[in-house]
Amino acid sequence: MSGVCQVKIMKLTAIIYPDSETDWLVAECPEIGTASQGHTEEEAIANLREATELYLESFPQALKKPAAIRTFELAHA
């Protein structure tokens, strides 16, 4: 079957946090290593999705192991 393209559906993680120097939100995908930004959470995720799609078009084998998100406590003065 030449010319047939298989589409993979992947469930990836988006870590979103405010940029400390601007009013933008940063969105990062730890499994792939991509990042983007937006003024809203929805915009940041949409931009991250686009950046990740473009990255995987160029580097299709870039998928890393699944990320493990954990929390921890830290005492800080």
Secondary structure as GFF3:
##gff-version 3
##sequence-region A 1 77
A	DSSP	beta_strand	15	18	.	.	.	ID=ss1
A	DSSP	beta_strand	25	29	.	.	.	ID=ss2
A	DSSP	beta_strand	34	38	.	.	.	ID=ss3
A	DSSP	alpha_helix	41	58	.	.	.	ID=ss4
###
